[in-house]
């Protein structure tokens, strides 16, 4: 089927074209196993492989020390750069996810909440326009949190001192600026990244490193962080400026379970409409006593979005965002907020990786093997994310963005026997619901979840492969 857009919804091979593993046989083996995994990303490895030879080749590949995350992802990153063509600004959203595995596995570390696993720090490129289209992963850093074991038996003061004795590069928090600097250095000429990070990145040394590297950023900060202004907090300083009515936004409900898992950082709440106000200004923060930076203070923009009158018993909506961007007008402040609002997409990406690709169910017995498998699933999770994201976009987009005429013809044929009809000029939402219907989704139940969408996508890709083979014969 002819490729009609920047992304071919059924073709994954292009994401592995420019791999660099130092052995052409390994490169070819990667493309083979990746194409088989992509047909049914949520199935187990034995079910994904067509033959016993394929299965043996996969396990040899995952045990080969020449296989690295950067080598496997080289092609996907190159394709992600290509998808930035014509864009002067790209959002690069950073976040860390925990991967938890049952049983004993070689090389895994202790993780929060008990159990064993590892963490992965990701950078996801997202279009800076209103579509917020996910363009691909730009970098992944898997790592083990070793301090949980190293600090056992220590008092709190001993743990604090051990952390202070580390160099900046040794600190877990340094992963934020390290990946931002690495990603920025390899972007196509003319593309300016705006790095978007959650409150975990509110760290003076990180901010100083971003300034020294002359990188643009939007980072959620603590409203109570002290400034150089007579000991006032950021929130206090911004309170001196007049606030404007910003937006009325829907607030999704949050249950007690999620509140407990977040350890109080995200309290339970009821669904409601929240009227928000916004204010902004320039603030200066000072280097802390134990900072590793040689910059004594930093002056940056701060944007405060808040709910002045929350309902009784509800925590108010509040964001303070630090930014390197100049913010002197409502339009500039709104741009900073919209950059940050794209951050939730990386959380959806992690769901695609864990649920749509069932990564945490993999039975590999070592950290090294799991990390190599992760690198194979990174582009597949992105592909599922694109399908779901464009299918749920507020502004309908034609299905031709991802599907050509033959794809849509095949989809109609597959749905005929289910008595499911799609429009003569389908949107991406129509196409997404149609594929989910192949997985058993009922349209009246709302948007499909990752599992049902993955099942439908598997059936569609398998049928597409047979369709293509029949036409070739």
N, C-alpha and C positions, 0 to 999 in steps of 0.2 A: 504494500500500500504506500502511496506516495506521501511524503512528509510535507504538510502544508503549514506548519507553524514552528515556533521555537522549541516546542516539546512534542514528541510523539508519545502518546499515552501508552502504547503497548510495546515500545522499543526501549530496552535498557542498555543494549550493547554499546551505544554511543557514549555512555557514561564511563565506560571502561576501555575506550579506544587508546588513550594515551598513557596507559599504566607504565610504570618503570620499575620492574622488579629485578632487573639485571639478568634475566634469563627468558628468552623468547618462549620456551616451553611453559614456564610459569605464567607468562602473560596470556598465552592461549588457554591454559587451564582455567585461569581466572575468568576469562570471558565465557567459557563453557559453563562453569558452575554458576556464575552470576545469572546467565540467561535462564538456567533451569530453576534457580531459587526465585527468580522474578515472576515466574508463571504462577506460583502459589506461595507468596512470601510468608504466610502464617503457618504453613505446614512444617512438619519435622524434616530434618535433612534426608533421612531414608526415603520419605515420601516424595521429596522434591527431585531426587535424582532418578533418571530414567533406567539406568542399568547398575549392576554391581560394580562395573568398572568406573562408572561415574562417581559412585559412592566412595570407592577407594581413592580415587583421584582427589575428591573433595577433602577427605581426612588427611591425605598426604600434604595437600596444599595448606591446610590449617595448622599443620605441625612443622612447616618449613620455616626456618629462621630467616630466610631471605625475604619473606613476606612481611612488609611493614605497612602500617596505617597510611603513611604519606605516599608510599608507592602505589597502594591499591586505589587511593582517592585522587591520584594525580589527574586522571581523565575526567572525573566528575568536577573537580575544581576548575579544570580548563574549560569544560562546558558551561559551568556557572559564570566564569568570566565572559564567555561568548554571549550568554544571555543578558549581560549588562550593556550590550551594544546600544548606543544612543542615549544612555542614561548618564547624566552628569553627577547625580547624587544617588547613593545606594545606602540603605540602612543595613548595618551589620549588627544583628542581635546576638548577644552572648548569654549563655546560661550553662549551669551544671546540672546533670541528672545522675541519680544513683541507680545502679543496676544490681539487683539482688538475686542470688541464686541459692537453690536448695542444696543441702548436702555439702560435703567437703570437696573443695576444688583447690588444686595446687596454685599457690601464689596469690589467692584472693585475700582481702583484708577485712577487718571488722568494720561494719557500717552502722550508722545510727538506727536505733530501734531494734538492734540485734540482728544476727545473721552475718553472712559473708557476701562480699561483692566488690565492686569497684565503682569509681566515679568517672564520668566523661564530661569534659568541658567542650562546648560546641560554639561555633560561630556560623550563623545562618544569614545569608544575604536575602534581603527583601526589597522589592521595588519601593521607591520613595514617593510614588504617586498614590492616588486614592485607591488603586486596586490592591496594594500591599501584596503583590504576587510573590510567593516564595521562589527565589531564583536558584537556590542550591546551597549546599554546605561549603564553607570556605576553609574550615579547619576543625580538627578534633584532637583533643589531648586526653587520653585515658590515663588514670592514675589511681594509686592506692593511698588511702589516708592512713599513714603509718603511725601517727601520733596517738591514736586510740590505744595501741598496744604499748608504745614506748612510754606513755605517761601513766600506765597502770601503777598504782601504789604511791603515786606522788600526791602531795598536798596541793591545794589550789594555788598557793603562793609559789610552789615549786614548778607547777605547770606554767604559770605566768612567766616565771624567770626563764624557763627553757625556751618558751616562744620568743622572748626578747633576745635571747642569745643567737637566734638564727639570723643569717644574712637575708636580705630581701629576696634573692633568688630561691632560697630554701623555703620560704613561706608559701603556704598553700594559696594565699590570696594573690600572689604574684602572677598566677596563671591568667588573670584577667588582662593585665597590660601586655604580657608576653604574647598572647595569641592575637591581641589587637594590633600590635606592632608587626608581627609576622604576616598577618593577613593583609595589612595595608601596604606592605612593601611589594606584594606580588600582584596587586590589582592592575587592570589595564590603564594605560595613560589616559588622563582626562576624567577618570571616575573618582569622585571624592566620597569616602565612606564616612557615615555618621555612626559611631559605635554606641549601641543602646544596651544598658545594663541595669539590673535590678539593685535593690538596696544593699545586697551583699558586697557590691563593688564600691560602696561609700567608704573609701579608705584614702587617707591623705597621700600616702606613698603612691597609690595607683593614680590618683588625680595628677600628682606631680610628674609621674612618668608619662602620662598622656600629654601633658603640657610640653614637656621636654621633647617629645616625639612629634609635636605639632599636629596631634590628631584631634578630630572633631568628635564630640561625645554628648550624650544625654544620659545621665545617671540618676536614679532615684536616690534621694538622700534622707537622712533623719531630720525632721523638722526642728529637733532640739539641739542640733549641732551648734557649738559655740562659734561666734565670729570674733573678729578683732575689735568690734565696736562695743566697748565698755562691758564686755562679758555677755552681751545680748546673743540670743540664739538666732538662727536664720529666720525662723518664724517671727520672732520679735522685730527683727529689722524690716522684714517685708510688710509687717503690720502697719508700718508708718506710711505706706503708700495706699492709695485708694484702690479698692477692689471693684471689678466690673462683673456683671452677670455674664457667665460664660456659656453654659449649656445645661439643658435638662437631659439627663441620661438614665436609661433603665439600669437598675442594680439587681444583679442575679442573686438568688438565695444561696446561702452557704450553711451547710449542716454542722451539727456539733462534732461529727467525726472528723471533718476536715479541719475544724478549729483546733481539735485535740492534736491532730497530726502536725499542725503548724506550730504547736507549742505556744498558742496565744497570739501569734503574729497576724493571723487572719481570723478574727472572731466570727462566730455564727451571726447570721443576719437574715432578715426577711426580704422578700422581693419588694421593690418599690421604685418610684421615680425620684431621682435626686436632682435638685437645682443647685448647680455649682457656680462658684465665683472664682475669679482668677486675678492674681496680681504678680508683679515681677520686679526685679531690680538687680543691682550689682552688689555682691557681698564679697568679703575677704575673710578667709580662714587661715589660721596659723598652724605651723608645723607642731606636732606633738612632741613630748619629751623623748619618746622612744622611737621616733620616726627615723627611717634610714635615708630620707631625702635631704639634699643640701639646699633645697629651696625654702627660705624662711616663711614665706606666706604665699597664698594663691588668691588672685582676684578672678571671679567668674560670675556668670549669670545664674540667677536662681528664679524659678517659676513656681508659684504656690497655687495649687488648685484645691479648693476646699468647699465643704458643704456647711454653710453657716447655721442652718436650722434643721438638723436631723430629727427624725421622729423620736419620741420618748423611748428610751431603752435601746436605741440603735447607735452604734459607733459611727461618727461622721466619716464620709469619704474625704480623704486628704492625701495629696501628693506634694512633695517638694522635689523638684527636679533641678539638678546642677547641669549646666551646659557650657561648652566652650563657645557656643553660637552667640552672636550679638543679639540681645533682646531689649528693644526700646519701644516696640509697638505691640498692639494686641495681635496683629498678624504674625509677628515673629514669635510671640509667646505661644500662640496656637500651633505654629509649626513644631516647636519643641515638644508640646504635649502630644501632637500627632505622631512624632517620631517614637515617643515612649509607648503610645497605645499600640504600636505594632509589635511590642515585646511578647504579647500573649501567643503569637503565632509559633514561637519556638516551643511553648508548652504543648501545643497541638502536635508539633513535630515529634516530641518525645512520646506522645501517645501513639502516633503512627509507628514509631520504632518498637515500642514495647507491646502494643496490642495488635496493630496491623501486620507487623512482621514477627510478633511473638518472640522477641529476642531473649527475654528472660527465661524462656522455657528450654533454651538450647542446652543439650546435655554434655557439652564439651567439658573436659575435666581440668583445664588449666586456664590461668589468666591470659597467657599468651594466645592460646587457641581462641578464647572468647573475644579478645580484642581484634584478632584477624577476621573473625566472623562478623563482628560489629562493622568493620570497614566495608564489608560486602553489602550489608543491609542499609548503610547510610544513604546511598542514592535511591534505593527502593522505597524507603520511608518518605523521602522527599517527593517521589513521584505520587504516592498515595496522598500526601499532603496537598500537592497542587490540585489533584482531582477534587478533593473535598473542599479546599479553600475556594476555588473558582466556582464550584457548584453552589456555595453558600454566599457568594458575593451579593451585597445589597443591590448593586446595579447589575442587572442581568447581562451576561455576555454570551455571544453565540457559541454553540457547541463546536463550531469550526476552529475555535482557538486551539483545541486539543485533538479533535476528531476530524478525519477527512470523510468524504462522501461514502466511501466503501465501509469505513468503520460504522457509520450510522446505519447503512443498509444492513450490515450484519447484525447490529443491535436490534433493529426492527424485526428481522427474521427470528432471532432468538426469543423475542418477547411475544411474537404472534401466538404461539401455543399457550402462553400464559394469559392471553387476552389483555395484554397491557399495551396501551397505545401511547406513542409519543408524538409531539407536534411535528408538522411538516417542516417547520423552521425551529428546531429545538434550541433552547438555551443550555448553558453549562449545567444549570440546576436540573433541567429535564434529563440530561445525559447522566448526571450523577445518580438521580433517583432511579433511572432505568437500570443502570448497572447494579445498584443496591437491590433492585427487585429480583435480579438474577440470584442474589444471595439470600432471598427470602424476606426482604424488607417490604413492609406495607406502607404505601404512600401516606396514608392518613395518620401515621404514627410520628410524623415530623422528620427531621433530618436523620439519616442513618448513622449508626455508631461505626467504630473502626472495624469491628469483627464482621458485621454483615456486609459492609462495603468491601472489605478484603475478600470475602467469599465470592461476592458477585464479580469482582474484578478478576479473580482467578478463573471463573467460568468463562468470562469474556475473552481473556487472553488465550486460554486453551482453545476456544472455538476459533479465534482469529488465526492461530497457528495452523489448525486443520484447514480452514478456509484458504489461507495463503498456499498451503501445500497442494490442495486440489486445483487451484488455478494454475499453479506452475506445471502440474502434470497434464 
